[in-house]
Amino acid sequence: MNSYEEVSSIYKVSGQACYMVIGHFLDDSLNEFIQEISKYGRYSLEVVVADKTSRNKII
């Protein structure tokens, strides 16, 4: 994870997931990241897409 500049935070969490990764990916770099981490175990993915230039808040 440390080798990806797009990853800004990693948290160990309780519950069904083990870790929460916060990153900011462009284009196909998210697909490449997912392919790479899938080598190390199963994953569940939830993606939030937001336009950071917008002043609208996501609720």
PDB file of N, H, CA, C and O in Angstrom:
ATOM      1  N   MET A   1       0.818  -1.193   0.000  1.00  0.00           N
ATOM      2  CA  MET A   1       0.000   0.000   0.000  1.00  0.00           C
ATOM      3  C   MET A   1       0.866   1.264   0.000  1.00  0.00           C
ATOM      4  O   MET A   1       0.508   2.271  -0.612  1.00  0.00           O
ATOM      5  N   ASN A   2       1.983   1.201   0.678  1.00  0.00           N
ATOM      6  H   ASN A   2       2.274   0.384   1.174  1.00  0.00           H
ATOM      7  CA  ASN A   2       2.831   2.393   0.765  1.00  0.00           C
ATOM      8  C   ASN A   2       3.416   2.816  -0.577  1.00  0.00           C
ATOM      9  O   ASN A   2       3.833   3.963  -0.733  1.00  0.00           O
ATOM     10  N   SER A   3       3.450   1.910  -1.540  1.00  0.00           N
ATOM     11  H   SER A   3       3.111   0.977  -1.413  1.00  0.00           H
ATOM     12  CA  SER A   3       4.039   2.252  -2.832  1.00  0.00           C
ATOM     13  C   SER A   3       3.058   2.986  -3.753  1.00  0.00           C
ATOM     14  O   SER A   3       3.441   3.428  -4.836  1.00  0.00           O
ATOM     15  N   TYR A   4       1.810   3.115  -3.331  1.00  0.00           N
ATOM     16  H   TYR A   4       1.499   2.756  -2.451  1.00  0.00           H
ATOM     17  CA  TYR A   4       0.796   3.797  -4.147  1.00  0.00           C
ATOM     18  C   TYR A   4       0.592   5.221  -3.641  1.00  0.00           C
ATOM     19  O   TYR A   4       0.101   5.434  -2.533  1.00  0.00           O
ATOM     20  N   GLU A   5       0.972   6.181  -4.457  1.00  0.00           N
ATOM     21  H   GLU A   5       1.371   6.008  -5.358  1.00  0.00           H
ATOM     22  CA  GLU A   5       0.792   7.586  -4.085  1.00  0.00           C
ATOM     23  C   GLU A   5      -0.684   7.950  -3.959  1.00  0.00           C
ATOM     24  O   GLU A   5      -1.035   8.893  -3.251  1.00  0.00           O
ATOM     25  N   GLU A   6      -1.557   7.194  -4.655  1.00  0.00           N
ATOM     26  H   GLU A   6      -1.271   6.427  -5.231  1.00  0.00           H
ATOM     27  CA  GLU A   6      -2.994   7.481  -4.631  1.00  0.00           C
ATOM     28  C   GLU A   6      -3.637   7.158  -3.286  1.00  0.00           C
ATOM     29  O   GLU A   6      -4.701   7.687  -2.966  1.00  0.00           O
ATOM     30  N   VAL A   7      -3.003   6.300  -2.503  1.00  0.00           N
ATOM     31  H   VAL A   7      -2.138   5.870  -2.763  1.00  0.00           H
ATOM     32  CA  VAL A   7      -3.551   5.899  -1.203  1.00  0.00           C
ATOM     33  C   VAL A   7      -3.175   6.964  -0.175  1.00  0.00           C
ATOM     34  O   VAL A   7      -1.997   7.232   0.064  1.00  0.00           O
ATOM     35  N   SER A   8      -4.203   7.565   0.425  1.00  0.00           N
ATOM     36  H   SER A   8      -5.159   7.348   0.231  1.00  0.00           H
ATOM     37  CA  SER A   8      -3.954   8.633   1.393  1.00  0.00           C
ATOM     38  C   SER A   8      -4.068   8.157   2.841  1.00  0.00           C
ATOM     39  O   SER A   8      -3.432   8.725   3.729  1.00  0.00           O
ATOM     40  N   SER A   9      -4.877   7.116   3.088  1.00  0.00           N
ATOM     41  H   SER A   9      -5.394   6.655   2.367  1.00  0.00           H
ATOM     42  CA  SER A   9      -5.066   6.625   4.462  1.00  0.00           C
ATOM     43  C   SER A   9      -5.405   5.146   4.451  1.00  0.00           C
ATOM     44  O   SER A   9      -6.029   4.647   3.514  1.00  0.00           O
ATOM     45  N   ILE A  10      -4.987   4.447   5.501  1.00  0.00           N
ATOM     46  H   ILE A  10      -4.479   4.851   6.262  1.00  0.00           H
ATOM     47  CA  ILE A  10      -5.333   3.047   5.701  1.00  0.00           C
ATOM     48  C   ILE A  10      -5.729   2.887   7.159  1.00  0.00           C
ATOM     49  O   ILE A  10      -5.007   3.324   8.055  1.00  0.00           O
ATOM     50  N   TYR A  11      -6.877   2.260   7.398  1.00  0.00           N
ATOM     51  H   TYR A  11      -7.464   1.905   6.670  1.00  0.00           H
ATOM     52  CA  TYR A  11      -7.370   2.062   8.754  1.00  0.00           C
ATOM     53  C   TYR A  11      -7.670   0.595   8.982  1.00  0.00           C
ATOM     54  O   TYR A  11      -8.222  -0.063   8.100  1.00  0.00           O
ATOM     55  N   LYS A  12      -7.320   0.070  10.141  1.00  0.00           N
ATOM     56  H   LYS A  12      -6.872   0.604  10.857  1.00  0.00           H
ATOM     57  CA  LYS A  12      -7.750  -1.264  10.547  1.00  0.00           C
ATOM     58  C   LYS A  12      -9.102  -1.075  11.215  1.00  0.00           C
ATOM     59  O   LYS A  12      -9.251  -0.240  12.108  1.00  0.00           O
ATOM     60  N   VAL A  13     -10.085  -1.853  10.781  1.00  0.00           N
ATOM     61  H   VAL A  13      -9.964  -2.531  10.056  1.00  0.00           H
ATOM     62  CA  VAL A  13     -11.447  -1.673  11.278  1.00  0.00           C
ATOM     63  C   VAL A  13     -11.992  -2.993  11.794  1.00  0.00           C
ATOM     64  O   VAL A  13     -11.477  -4.061  11.464  1.00  0.00           O
ATOM     65  N   SER A  14     -13.033  -2.911  12.605  1.00  0.00           N
ATOM     66  H   SER A  14     -13.452  -2.044  12.873  1.00  0.00           H
ATOM     67  CA  SER A  14     -13.698  -4.119  13.088  1.00  0.00           C
ATOM     68  C   SER A  14     -14.883  -4.427  12.184  1.00  0.00           C
ATOM     69  O   SER A  14     -15.275  -3.609  11.352  1.00  0.00           O
ATOM     70  N   GLY A  15     -15.440  -5.602  12.356  1.00  0.00           N
ATOM     71  H   GLY A  15     -15.121  -6.267  13.032  1.00  0.00           H
ATOM     72  CA  GLY A  15     -16.578  -5.992  11.540  1.00  0.00           C
ATOM     73  C   GLY A  15     -16.149  -6.874  10.391  1.00  0.00           C
ATOM     74  O   GLY A  15     -15.112  -7.533  10.465  1.00  0.00           O
ATOM     75  N   GLN A  16     -16.930  -6.894   9.336  1.00  0.00           N
ATOM     76  H   GLN A  16     -17.772  -6.359   9.275  1.00  0.00           H
ATOM     77  CA  GLN A  16     -16.680  -7.786   8.209  1.00  0.00           C
ATOM     78  C   GLN A  16     -15.369  -7.459   7.490  1.00  0.00           C
ATOM     79  O   GLN A  16     -14.667  -8.368   7.047  1.00  0.00           O
ATOM     80  N   ALA A  17     -15.044  -6.210   7.372  1.00  0.00           N
ATOM     81  H   ALA A  17     -15.615  -5.472   7.731  1.00  0.00           H
ATOM     82  CA  ALA A  17     -13.806  -5.813   6.686  1.00  0.00           C
ATOM     83  C   ALA A  17     -12.652  -5.778   7.679  1.00  0.00           C
ATOM     84  O   ALA A  17     -12.862  -5.607   8.879  1.00  0.00           O
ATOM     85  N   CYS A  18     -11.449  -5.938   7.180  1.00  0.00           N
ATOM     86  H   CYS A  18     -11.279  -6.077   6.205  1.00  0.00           H
ATOM     87  CA  CYS A  18     -10.263  -5.849   8.031  1.00  0.00           C
ATOM     88  C   CYS A  18      -9.630  -4.467   7.950  1.00  0.00           C
ATOM     89  O   CYS A  18      -9.135  -3.939   8.946  1.00  0.00           O
ATOM     90  N   TYR A  19      -9.650  -3.889   6.758  1.00  0.00           N
ATOM     91  H   TYR A  19     -10.052  -4.318   5.949  1.00  0.00           H
ATOM     92  CA  TYR A  19      -9.009  -2.599   6.538  1.00  0.00           C
ATOM     93  C   TYR A  19      -9.898  -1.717   5.682  1.00  0.00           C
ATOM     94  O   TYR A  19     -10.678  -2.200   4.862  1.00  0.00           O
ATOM     95  N   MET A  20      -9.765  -0.425   5.887  1.00  0.00           N
ATOM     96  H   MET A  20      -9.131  -0.033   6.554  1.00  0.00           H
ATOM     97  CA  MET A  20     -10.412   0.542   5.016  1.00  0.00           C
ATOM     98  C   MET A  20      -9.291   1.360   4.390  1.00  0.00           C
ATOM     99  O   MET A  20      -8.462   1.938   5.093  1.00  0.00           O
ATOM    100  N   VAL A  21      -9.275   1.404   3.071  1.00  0.00           N
ATOM    101  H   VAL A  21      -9.948   0.935   2.500  1.00  0.00           H
ATOM    102  CA  VAL A  21      -8.252   2.131   2.331  1.00  0.00           C
ATOM    103  C   VAL A  21      -8.923   3.324   1.669  1.00  0.00           C
ATOM    104  O   VAL A  21      -9.921   3.178   0.963  1.00  0.00           O
ATOM    105  N   ILE A  22      -8.368   4.492   1.904  1.00  0.00           N
ATOM    106  H   ILE A  22      -7.558   4.610   2.477  1.00  0.00           H
ATOM    107  CA  ILE A  22      -8.882   5.700   1.262  1.00  0.00           C
ATOM    108  C   ILE A  22      -7.842   6.151   0.250  1.00  0.00           C
ATOM    109  O   ILE A  22      -6.680   6.388   0.581  1.00  0.00           O
ATOM    110  N   GLY A  23      -8.291   6.260  -0.984  1.00  0.00           N
ATOM    111  H   GLY A  23      -9.234   6.067  -1.253  1.00  0.00           H
ATOM    112  CA  GLY A  23      -7.386   6.660  -2.043  1.00  0.00           C
ATOM    113  C   GLY A  23      -8.094   7.529  -3.056  1.00  0.00           C
ATOM    114  O   GLY A  23      -9.321   7.623  -3.083  1.00  0.00           O
ATOM    115  N   HIS A  24      -7.305   8.148  -3.872  1.00  0.00           N
ATOM    116  H   HIS A  24      -6.308   8.071  -3.851  1.00  0.00           H
ATOM    117  CA  HIS A  24      -7.813   9.041  -4.909  1.00  0.00           C
ATOM    118  C   HIS A  24      -7.191   8.593  -6.224  1.00  0.00           C
ATOM    119  O   HIS A  24      -6.055   8.945  -6.542  1.00  0.00           O
ATOM    120  N   PHE A  25      -7.959   7.808  -6.985  1.00  0.00           N
ATOM    121  H   PHE A  25      -8.882   7.523  -6.727  1.00  0.00           H
ATOM    122  CA  PHE A  25      -7.456   7.184  -8.201  1.00  0.00           C
ATOM    123  C   PHE A  25      -8.063   7.837  -9.430  1.00  0.00           C
ATOM    124  O   PHE A  25      -9.210   8.285  -9.413  1.00  0.00           O
ATOM    125  N   LEU A  26      -7.285   7.884 -10.482  1.00  0.00           N
ATOM    126  H   LEU A  26      -6.354   7.520 -10.496  1.00  0.00           H
ATOM    127  CA  LEU A  26      -7.739   8.392 -11.763  1.00  0.00           C
ATOM    128  C   LEU A  26      -7.736   7.258 -12.785  1.00  0.00           C
ATOM    129  O   LEU A  26      -6.929   6.333 -12.700  1.00  0.00           O
ATOM    130  N   ASP A  27      -8.641   7.341 -13.740  1.00  0.00           N
ATOM    131  H   ASP A  27      -9.297   8.092 -13.809  1.00  0.00           H
ATOM    132  CA  ASP A  27      -8.697   6.436 -14.888  1.00  0.00           C
ATOM    133  C   ASP A  27      -8.596   4.973 -14.477  1.00  0.00           C
ATOM    134  O   ASP A  27      -9.323   4.518 -13.595  1.00  0.00           O
ATOM    135  N   ASP A  28      -7.697   4.243 -15.117  1.00  0.00           N
ATOM    136  H   ASP A  28      -7.106   4.612 -15.834  1.00  0.00           H
ATOM    137  CA  ASP A  28      -7.578   2.803 -14.892  1.00  0.00           C
ATOM    138  C   ASP A  28      -6.684   2.460 -13.709  1.00  0.00           C
ATOM    139  O   ASP A  28      -6.496   1.281 -13.412  1.00  0.00           O
ATOM    140  N   SER A  29      -6.134   3.443 -13.035  1.00  0.00           N
ATOM    141  H   SER A  29      -6.287   4.402 -13.276  1.00  0.00           H
ATOM    142  CA  SER A  29      -5.237   3.135 -11.921  1.00  0.00           C
ATOM    143  C   SER A  29      -5.971   2.418 -10.786  1.00  0.00           C
ATOM    144  O   SER A  29      -5.343   1.668 -10.039  1.00  0.00           O
ATOM    145  N   LEU A  30      -7.275   2.627 -10.637  1.00  0.00           N
ATOM    146  H   LEU A  30      -7.785   3.237 -11.244  1.00  0.00           H
ATOM    147  CA  LEU A  30      -8.042   1.901  -9.621  1.00  0.00           C
ATOM    148  C   LEU A  30      -8.099   0.415  -9.973  1.00  0.00           C
ATOM    149  O   LEU A  30      -7.923  -0.433  -9.099  1.00  0.00           O
ATOM    150  N   ASN A  31      -8.340   0.097 -11.234  1.00  0.00           N
ATOM    151  H   ASN A  31      -8.483   0.786 -11.945  1.00  0.00           H
ATOM    152  CA  ASN A  31      -8.368  -1.306 -11.657  1.00  0.00           C
ATOM    153  C   ASN A  31      -7.018  -1.976 -11.427  1.00  0.00           C
ATOM    154  O   ASN A  31      -6.966  -3.118 -10.970  1.00  0.00           O
ATOM    155  N   GLU A  32      -5.939  -1.290 -11.734  1.00  0.00           N
ATOM    156  H   GLU A  32      -5.981  -0.363 -12.106  1.00  0.00           H
ATOM    157  CA  GLU A  32      -4.597  -1.833 -11.511  1.00  0.00           C
ATOM    158  C   GLU A  32      -4.356  -2.082 -10.025  1.00  0.00           C
ATOM    159  O   GLU A  32      -3.793  -3.109  -9.647  1.00  0.00           O
ATOM    160  N   PHE A  33      -4.778  -1.151  -9.196  1.00  0.00           N
ATOM    161  H   PHE A  33      -5.235  -0.317  -9.504  1.00  0.00           H
ATOM    162  CA  PHE A  33      -4.631  -1.284  -7.744  1.00  0.00           C
ATOM    163  C   PHE A  33      -5.403  -2.501  -7.232  1.00  0.00           C
ATOM    164  O   PHE A  33      -4.880  -3.279  -6.435  1.00  0.00           O
ATOM    165  N   ILE A  34      -6.636  -2.664  -7.687  1.00  0.00           N
ATOM    166  H   ILE A  34      -7.061  -2.032  -8.335  1.00  0.00           H
ATOM    167  CA  ILE A  34      -7.467  -3.793  -7.254  1.00  0.00           C
ATOM    168  C   ILE A  34      -6.845  -5.117  -7.691  1.00  0.00           C
ATOM    169  O   ILE A  34      -6.826  -6.075  -6.918  1.00  0.00           O
ATOM    170  N   GLN A  35      -6.344  -5.181  -8.909  1.00  0.00           N
ATOM    171  H   GLN A  35      -6.360  -4.403  -9.537  1.00  0.00           H
ATOM    172  CA  GLN A  35      -5.686  -6.400  -9.375  1.00  0.00           C
ATOM    173  C   GLN A  35      -4.473  -6.727  -8.519  1.00  0.00           C
ATOM    174  O   GLN A  35      -4.230  -7.893  -8.208  1.00  0.00           O
ATOM    175  N   GLU A  36      -3.725  -5.729  -8.142  1.00  0.00           N
ATOM    176  H   GLU A  36      -3.923  -4.782  -8.395  1.00  0.00           H
ATOM    177  CA  GLU A  36      -2.528  -5.957  -7.325  1.00  0.00           C
ATOM    178  C   GLU A  36      -2.885  -6.449  -5.929  1.00  0.00           C
ATOM    179  O   GLU A  36      -2.284  -7.413  -5.454  1.00  0.00           O
ATOM    180  N   ILE A  37      -3.846  -5.817  -5.255  1.00  0.00           N
ATOM    181  H   ILE A  37      -4.334  -5.034  -5.641  1.00  0.00           H
ATOM    182  CA  ILE A  37      -4.165  -6.238  -3.884  1.00  0.00           C
ATOM    183  C   ILE A  37      -4.913  -7.565  -3.854  1.00  0.00           C
ATOM    184  O   ILE A  37      -4.910  -8.245  -2.828  1.00  0.00           O
ATOM    185  N   SER A  38      -5.553  -7.948  -4.954  1.00  0.00           N
ATOM    186  H   SER A  38      -5.556  -7.396  -5.788  1.00  0.00           H
ATOM    187  CA  SER A  38      -6.281  -9.215  -4.968  1.00  0.00           C
ATOM    188  C   SER A  38      -5.338 -10.412  -4.893  1.00  0.00           C
ATOM    189  O   SER A  38      -5.786 -11.523  -4.610  1.00  0.00           O
ATOM    190  N   LYS A  39      -4.058 -10.216  -5.137  1.00  0.00           N
ATOM    191  H   LYS A  39      -3.694  -9.313  -5.367  1.00  0.00           H
ATOM    192  CA  LYS A  39      -3.067 -11.281  -5.007  1.00  0.00           C
ATOM    193  C   LYS A  39      -2.894 -11.718  -3.555  1.00  0.00           C
ATOM    194  O   LYS A  39      -2.438 -12.830  -3.292  1.00  0.00           O
ATOM    195  N   TYR A  40      -3.251 -10.855  -2.621  1.00  0.00           N
ATOM    196  H   TYR A  40      -3.621  -9.951  -2.836  1.00  0.00           H
ATOM    197  CA  TYR A  40      -2.965 -11.084  -1.214  1.00  0.00           C
ATOM    198  C   TYR A  40      -4.167 -11.545  -0.409  1.00  0.00           C
ATOM    199  O   TYR A  40      -4.047 -11.733   0.802  1.00  0.00           O
ATOM    200  N   GLY A  41      -5.306 -11.731  -1.028  1.00  0.00           N
ATOM    201  H   GLY A  41      -5.403 -11.578  -2.011  1.00  0.00           H
ATOM    202  CA  GLY A  41      -6.485 -12.206  -0.313  1.00  0.00           C
ATOM    203  C   GLY A  41      -7.760 -11.746  -0.968  1.00  0.00           C
ATOM    204  O   GLY A  41      -7.749 -11.078  -2.002  1.00  0.00           O
ATOM    205  N   ARG A  42      -8.865 -12.120  -0.343  1.00  0.00           N
ATOM    206  H   ARG A  42      -8.873 -12.663   0.496  1.00  0.00           H
ATOM    207  CA  ARG A  42     -10.175 -11.699  -0.848  1.00  0.00           C
ATOM    208  C   ARG A  42     -10.417 -10.252  -0.460  1.00  0.00           C
ATOM    209  O   ARG A  42      -9.855  -9.750   0.513  1.00  0.00           O
ATOM    210  N   TYR A  43     -11.253  -9.602  -1.226  1.00  0.00           N
ATOM    211  H   TYR A  43     -11.710 -10.010  -2.017  1.00  0.00           H
ATOM    212  CA  TYR A  43     -11.566  -8.215  -0.900  1.00  0.00           C
ATOM    213  C   TYR A  43     -13.020  -7.931  -1.198  1.00  0.00           C
ATOM    214  O   TYR A  43     -13.661  -8.603  -2.006  1.00  0.00           O
ATOM    215  N   SER A  44     -13.515  -6.923  -0.525  1.00  0.00           N
ATOM    216  H   SER A  44     -12.995  -6.378   0.131  1.00  0.00           H
ATOM    217  CA  SER A  44     -14.839  -6.383  -0.785  1.00  0.00           C
ATOM    218  C   SER A  44     -14.613  -4.926  -1.123  1.00  0.00           C
ATOM    219  O   SER A  44     -13.837  -4.241  -0.456  1.00  0.00           O
ATOM    220  N   LEU A  45     -15.277  -4.455  -2.142  1.00  0.00           N
ATOM    221  H   LEU A  45     -15.907  -5.011  -2.684  1.00  0.00           H
ATOM    222  CA  LEU A  45     -15.008  -3.111  -2.616  1.00  0.00           C
ATOM    223  C   LEU A  45     -16.271  -2.277  -2.609  1.00  0.00           C
ATOM    224  O   LEU A  45     -17.303  -2.664  -3.157  1.00  0.00           O
ATOM    225  N   GLU A  46     -16.164  -1.142  -1.983  1.00  0.00           N
ATOM    226  H   GLU A  46     -15.326  -0.828  -1.537  1.00  0.00           H
ATOM    227  CA  GLU A  46     -17.207  -0.127  -2.065  1.00  0.00           C
ATOM    228  C   GLU A  46     -16.517   1.131  -2.541  1.00  0.00           C
ATOM    229  O   GLU A  46     -15.525   1.563  -1.955  1.00  0.00           O
ATOM    230  N   VAL A  47     -17.038   1.715  -3.594  1.00  0.00           N
ATOM    231  H   VAL A  47     -17.844   1.363  -4.070  1.00  0.00           H
ATOM    232  CA  VAL A  47     -16.405   2.872  -4.195  1.00  0.00           C
ATOM    233  C   VAL A  47     -17.314   4.075  -4.024  1.00  0.00           C
ATOM    234  O   VAL A  47     -18.514   4.008  -4.289  1.00  0.00           O
ATOM    235  N   VAL A  48     -16.735   5.161  -3.584  1.00  0.00           N
ATOM    236  H   VAL A  48     -15.760   5.216  -3.369  1.00  0.00           H
ATOM    237  CA  VAL A  48     -17.444   6.431  -3.521  1.00  0.00           C
ATOM    238  C   VAL A  48     -16.776   7.343  -4.534  1.00  0.00           C
ATOM    239  O   VAL A  48     -15.568   7.575  -4.481  1.00  0.00           O
ATOM    240  N   VAL A  49     -17.565   7.848  -5.441  1.00  0.00           N
ATOM    241  H   VAL A  49     -18.547   7.659  -5.484  1.00  0.00           H
ATOM    242  CA  VAL A  49     -17.035   8.726  -6.474  1.00  0.00           C
ATOM    243  C   VAL A  49     -17.549  10.125  -6.188  1.00  0.00           C
ATOM    244  O   VAL A  49     -18.754  10.343  -6.058  1.00  0.00           O
ATOM    245  N   ALA A  50     -16.635  11.057  -6.093  1.00  0.00           N
ATOM    246  H   ALA A  50     -15.657  10.879  -6.199  1.00  0.00           H
ATOM    247  CA  ALA A  50     -17.023  12.436  -5.799  1.00  0.00           C
ATOM    248  C   ALA A  50     -16.166  13.387  -6.608  1.00  0.00           C
ATOM    249  O   ALA A  50     -14.986  13.133  -6.851  1.00  0.00           O
ATOM    250  N   ASP A  51     -16.770  14.470  -7.014  1.00  0.00           N
ATOM    251  H   ASP A  51     -17.729  14.675  -6.817  1.00  0.00           H
ATOM    252  CA  ASP A  51     -16.045  15.529  -7.698  1.00  0.00           C
ATOM    253  C   ASP A  51     -15.547  16.483  -6.633  1.00  0.00           C
ATOM    254  O   ASP A  51     -16.329  17.251  -6.073  1.00  0.00           O
ATOM    255  N   LYS A  52     -14.264  16.445  -6.347  1.00  0.00           N
ATOM    256  H   LYS A  52     -13.629  15.821  -6.802  1.00  0.00           H
ATOM    257  CA  LYS A  52     -13.719  17.281  -5.282  1.00  0.00           C
ATOM    258  C   LYS A  52     -13.742  18.764  -5.628  1.00  0.00           C
ATOM    259  O   LYS A  52     -13.548  19.608  -4.754  1.00  0.00           O
ATOM    260  N   THR A  53     -13.979  19.089  -6.904  1.00  0.00           N
ATOM    261  H   THR A  53     -14.136  18.403  -7.614  1.00  0.00           H
ATOM    262  CA  THR A  53     -14.050  20.500  -7.278  1.00  0.00           C
ATOM    263  C   THR A  53     -15.433  21.070  -7.032  1.00  0.00           C
ATOM    264  O   THR A  53     -15.626  22.285  -7.054  1.00  0.00           O
ATOM    265  N   SER A  54     -16.400  20.183  -6.795  1.00  0.00           N
ATOM    266  H   SER A  54     -16.243  19.195  -6.777  1.00  0.00           H
ATOM    267  CA  SER A  54     -17.775  20.618  -6.571  1.00  0.00           C
ATOM    268  C   SER A  54     -17.948  21.057  -5.124  1.00  0.00           C
ATOM    269  O   SER A  54     -17.273  20.551  -4.228  1.00  0.00           O
ATOM    270  N   ARG A  55     -18.827  21.972  -4.910  1.00  0.00           N
ATOM    271  H   ARG A  55     -19.375  22.384  -5.639  1.00  0.00           H
ATOM    272  CA  ARG A  55     -19.126  22.427  -3.551  1.00  0.00           C
ATOM    273  C   ARG A  55     -20.275  21.643  -2.938  1.00  0.00           C
ATOM    274  O   ARG A  55     -20.638  21.880  -1.786  1.00  0.00           O
ATOM    275  N   ASN A  56     -20.860  20.702  -3.701  1.00  0.00           N
ATOM    276  H   ASN A  56     -20.565  20.509  -4.637  1.00  0.00           H
ATOM    277  CA  ASN A  56     -21.943  19.889  -3.196  1.00  0.00           C
ATOM    278  C   ASN A  56     -21.408  18.845  -2.238  1.00  0.00           C
ATOM    279  O   ASN A  56     -20.352  18.260  -2.478  1.00  0.00           O
ATOM    280  N   LYS A  57     -22.127  18.609  -1.158  1.00  0.00           N
ATOM    281  H   LYS A  57     -22.985  19.085  -0.964  1.00  0.00           H
ATOM    282  CA  LYS A  57     -21.712  17.630  -0.179  1.00  0.00           C
ATOM    283  C   LYS A  57     -22.408  16.306  -0.472  1.00  0.00           C
ATOM    284  O   LYS A  57     -23.560  16.280  -0.907  1.00  0.00           O
ATOM    285  N   ILE A  58     -21.701  15.217  -0.232  1.00  0.00           N
ATOM    286  H   ILE A  58     -20.766  15.238   0.121  1.00  0.00           H
ATOM    287  CA  ILE A  58     -22.270  13.890  -0.343  1.00  0.00           C
ATOM    288  C   ILE A  58     -22.755  13.486   1.039  1.00  0.00           C
ATOM    289  O   ILE A  58     -22.013  13.571   2.018  1.00  0.00           O
ATOM    290  N   ILE A  59     -23.991  13.050   1.109  1.00  0.00           N
ATOM    291  H   ILE A  59     -24.593  12.981   0.314  1.00  0.00           H
ATOM    292  CA  ILE A  59     -24.566  12.654   2.404  1.00  0.00           C
ATOM    293  C   ILE A  59     -24.703  11.147   2.432  1.00  0.00           C
ATOM    294  O   ILE A  59     -25.166  10.588   3.426  1.00  0.00           O
TER     295      ILE A  59
END
